[in-house]
């Protein structure tokens, strides 16, 4: 870090490990890597770039080797999905901060330096910037807050602080497309939960686990990156398959994060839904439920691991306690929904 930044921010990371999961993203890497290198140069820190490749069938790997020989490539031989793929890169990271970046993200200007100040607090897990369109200013992702619909866990509501210069504005979770996180905490959480593979829900789950043990996530409006409308999942998967995965991963998330009477009520509700949807030949729900049952041991292991980590940190909040904490702080600082 430059002397000027050291004077402003007492926290001085030893570097940034960038992890970019890739699957057939050769063109995206060519378009967006230059903006990453520019932002890293302006940050003035040591860095490494790691690209875990999920068995791409295009020329991603040969392109990277020919044009970016400094990049560390993890060549996974089978396609396993987002969480196992990105974890294979995360577990190689060596610097204090890890930046999780999608290959279709283009960083704008001096992306990193204004975010370092968030790590002056020992409780910080990570921070994310504002995600806008490739060719417009429309906000795609900002700070997230809970939505309530019965016992369902969700956080798809975008908020921005009333004051765009506001610091320490909490978000329920960080987008996996542009999350700057503390490596030590990420490792203690053992990265993304691979039960969610191939996709959907991993980033919310990761940050919920962090909040529960007392580690906070923030949204920094001044850090900007550009991103096209997401089409990758729909491009490679059929609608019915996507719906089954969405249902299954919702079951996994609720089984991990609900507790007490809420967990009991959710179990009753799921079984009533199973009967109702089966009667109306909505087979995706039943298929997903029976797939979910295969993950019961993994769910138990995650819940047990959270209890152990909670003992280490001295904090283990319930889902409702996390929501109340995040929402109260968002309301205190002021926001508008976008």
HUNOR-V728249 format. One line per field, one symbol per residue. ss: DSSP state (h for helix, s for strand, l for the rest). psi: psi as a letter, one per 30 degrees, with the letter a starting at -180 (. if undefined). burial: I if it has 9 or more other C-alpha atoms within 8 Angstrom, else O. A space follows every 10 residues. Layout:
# HUNOR-V728249
ss->???
psi->???
burial->???
This chain:
# HUNOR-V728249
ss->llhhhhhhll lllllssssl lslllhhhhh hhhhhhhhhh hhhlllssss sssslllllh hhhhhhhlll lsssssllll lhhhhhhhhh llllllssss slllssslll llhhhhhhhh lllsssssss ssllllllss slssslllsl lsllllssss slllllllss lllllllsss sshhhhhhll lllhhhllll lhhhhhhhhh hhlllsssss ssssssslll lhhhhhllhh hhhhhhhhhh hhhhhhhllh hhhhhhhhhh hhhhhhhhhl llhhhhhhhh hhhllhhhhh hhhhhhhhhh hhhlllllhh hhhhhhhhhh hhhlsssl
psi->kleeeeeejf kjlflkjkjj kkjhgeeeee efeeeeeeee effgllllkk jkkhhkfahe eeeeeefiff kkkjjkfljf leeeeeefee ffkflekkjj klfgkjkjbi eeeffeffgf kffkelklak klleglgkke kakklkkkib gkklhgkkkk kejfgklhjl kelkkffhkj lkeeeeeefh akjfffkflj feeeeeeeee efggklklkj ffkklkklkk feefegklee eeeeeeeefe eeeeeefllb eeeeeeeeee eeeeeeeefg hifeeeeeef eeffgeeeee eeeeeeeeee eefgkjllee eeeeeeeeee eefklkk.
burial->IOOOOIOOIO IOIIIIIIII IIIIIIOIIO OIIOIIOIII OOIOIOIIII IIIIIIOOII IOIIIOOOOO IIIIOIOOOI IIIIIIIIII OOIOIIIIII IIIIIIIIOI IIOOIIIIII OOOIIIIIII IIIOOOOOIO IIIIIIIOOO OOIOIOIIII IIOOOIOOII IIIIIIOIII IIIOIIIOIO IIIOOIIOII IIIIIIIIII IIIIIIIIII IIIIIIIOOO OOOIOOOOOO OIIIIIIIII IIIIIIIIIO OIIIIIOOOO OOOIOOIIOO OIOIIIIIIO IIOOIOOOII OIIOOIIOII IOOOIIIIIO OIIOOIIOII OOIIIOOO
